[in-house]
Amino acid sequence: MSAIKLNKHKIFKKTDNVLFYDISIKESNASDLVIHESAAISPPNDDLGNKQFYIHSHQIDNNRVISGSRTFELINFSWDRPYQIVKLNRDSGALKIPLNTYHRSVSGEKGSIVINQAQRDDLFETNKEFRPVSVVKNEKLNNILKTVKPIIYKI
């Protein structure tokens, strides 16, 4: 992966103080609303304060900030640059997070609201796809965090 992928929105109507967005993603077959009330971290650090990440085998995420700001930390072992940090706001578009990508997110101080316009396959199961992985339990993940300088995008 040479660059992050975003699904941009289209403004199809403007009136006084009102914008109408088309945020459709053709491939999406699920929508999750994720609300951080403050500068929350998802998934939260483990009991010892170590970073944790989600990784999905049966869901592609398309995370779109609706309100506030959210920073995504992405690690994918198959990418040329395996460690990337992406800072999003309402104007950024939906960040596509491919299968088998470790990811976590941190909201700005006032929190954030994100809609994930997900693409789930038939093998998707919530209880299996949302198990946090601690860096303590994954040596390769921990090594990347310690040795690879991330690419940082502010979109």
PEBEL-V793042 format. One record per residue. N is the residue number from 1. PSI is psi in whole degrees, -180 to 180 (999 if undefined). NEAR is the number of other ideal C-beta (glycine too) atoms within 10 Angstrom. D_LAST is the distance of its C-alpha to the last C-alpha in whole Angstrom. Layout:
{{N | PSI | NEAR | D_LAST} {N | PSI | NEAR | D_LAST}}
This chain:
{{1 | 123 | 14 | 17} {2 | -24 | 7 | 16} {3 | 158 | 9 | 12} {4 | 160 | 19 | 10} {5 | 133 | 12 | 11} {6 | 141 | 17 | 10} {7 | 106 | 18 | 12} {8 | 154 | 10 | 11} {9 | 167 | 18 | 14} {10 | 130 | 9 | 16} {11 | 118 | 9 | 18} {12 | -8 | 9 | 21} {13 | 141 | 9 | 23} {14 | 135 | 9 | 23} {15 | -179 | 7 | 25} {16 | 116 | 4 | 26} {17 | 20 | 5 | 23} {18 | 132 | 7 | 22} {19 | 138 | 11 | 20} {20 | 120 | 10 | 21} {21 | 138 | 13 | 18} {22 | 112 | 9 | 19} {23 | 20 | 17 | 17} {24 | 141 | 10 | 19} {25 | 112 | 17 | 19} {26 | -43 | 7 | 22} {27 | -10 | 11 | 23} {28 | 134 | 18 | 22} {29 | 14 | 12 | 25} {30 | 149 | 12 | 24} {31 | 126 | 13 | 22} {32 | 133 | 13 | 22} {33 | 121 | 9 | 21} {34 | 117 | 17 | 20} {35 | 122 | 13 | 20} {36 | 120 | 20 | 20} {37 | -23 | 10 | 22} {38 | -156 | 11 | 21} {39 | 61 | 13 | 19} {40 | 158 | 16 | 20} {41 | 134 | 15 | 20} {42 | 122 | 19 | 20} {43 | 157 | 17 | 22} {44 | 161 | 12 | 24} {45 | 157 | 14 | 25} {46 | -179 | 15 | 29} {47 | -20 | 7 | 32} {48 | 5 | 7 | 32} {49 | 9 | 7 | 29} {50 | 146 | 13 | 27} {51 | 146 | 20 | 24} {52 | 155 | 21 | 24} {53 | 152 | 20 | 22} {54 | 155 | 19 | 22} {55 | 130 | 20 | 23} {56 | 135 | 22 | 24} {57 | -18 | 12 | 26} {58 | 21 | 15 | 27} {59 | 130 | 23 | 23} {60 | 126 | 19 | 20} {61 | 146 | 23 | 17} {62 | 85 | 23 | 15} {63 | 122 | 24 | 13} {64 | 121 | 25 | 12} {65 | 127 | 26 | 11} {66 | -36 | 15 | 14} {67 | 143 | 15 | 15} {68 | -151 | 20 | 13} {69 | 154 | 18 | 11} {70 | 135 | 27 | 11} {71 | 126 | 18 | 10} {72 | 133 | 23 | 12} {73 | 120 | 18 | 14} {74 | 135 | 24 | 15} {75 | 124 | 23 | 18} {76 | 118 | 20 | 20} {77 | -22 | 11 | 23} {78 | -8 | 9 | 23} {79 | 150 | 15 | 20} {80 | -42 | 7 | 21} {81 | 92 | 13 | 18} {82 | -11 | 19 | 19} {83 | 116 | 19 | 17} {84 | 143 | 21 | 13} {85 | 129 | 16 | 11} {86 | 123 | 23 | 7} {87 | 121 | 16 | 6} {88 | 153 | 25 | 6} {89 | -172 | 14 | 7} {90 | -31 | 16 | 10} {91 | -3 | 9 | 8} {92 | -35 | 21 | 5} {93 | -179 | 19 | 9} {94 | 122 | 23 | 11} {95 | 121 | 25 | 10} {96 | 123 | 18 | 13} {97 | 109 | 26 | 15} {98 | 166 | 15 | 18} {99 | 150 | 14 | 22} {100 | 33 | 11 | 23} {101 | 121 | 23 | 20} {102 | 135 | 25 | 20} {103 | 150 | 22 | 17} {104 | 161 | 20 | 17} {105 | 152 | 25 | 15} {106 | 130 | 17 | 15} {107 | 159 | 24 | 15} {108 | 173 | 17 | 15} {109 | -35 | 9 | 18} {110 | 8 | 12 | 19} {111 | -173 | 16 | 18} {112 | 161 | 26 | 16} {113 | 129 | 17 | 17} {114 | 140 | 24 | 15} {115 | 127 | 17 | 17} {116 | 110 | 20 | 17} {117 | 77 | 22 | 19} {118 | 158 | 22 | 20} {119 | 107 | 20 | 23} {120 | 140 | 16 | 26} {121 | -180 | 12 | 29} {122 | -16 | 5 | 32} {123 | 1 | 10 | 32} {124 | 131 | 16 | 30} {125 | 122 | 11 | 31} {126 | -46 | 9 | 29} {127 | -19 | 6 | 32} {128 | -30 | 11 | 31} {129 | -17 | 16 | 27} {130 | 45 | 13 | 26} {131 | 114 | 10 | 28} {132 | 143 | 16 | 26} {133 | 119 | 17 | 27} {134 | 143 | 17 | 28} {135 | -24 | 21 | 27} {136 | -28 | 13 | 31} {137 | 4 | 12 | 32} {138 | 99 | 17 | 30} {139 | -40 | 9 | 31} {140 | -43 | 11 | 28} {141 | -47 | 22 | 25} {142 | -41 | 15 | 26} {143 | -42 | 11 | 27} {144 | -44 | 18 | 23} {145 | -34 | 17 | 22} {146 | -27 | 8 | 25} {147 | -15 | 8 | 25} {148 | 129 | 13 | 22} {149 | 127 | 7 | 19} {150 | 153 | 16 | 15} {151 | 132 | 16 | 13} {152 | 124 | 11 | 10} {153 | 133 | 18 | 6} {154 | 110 | 11 | 4} {155 | 999 | 13 | 0}}
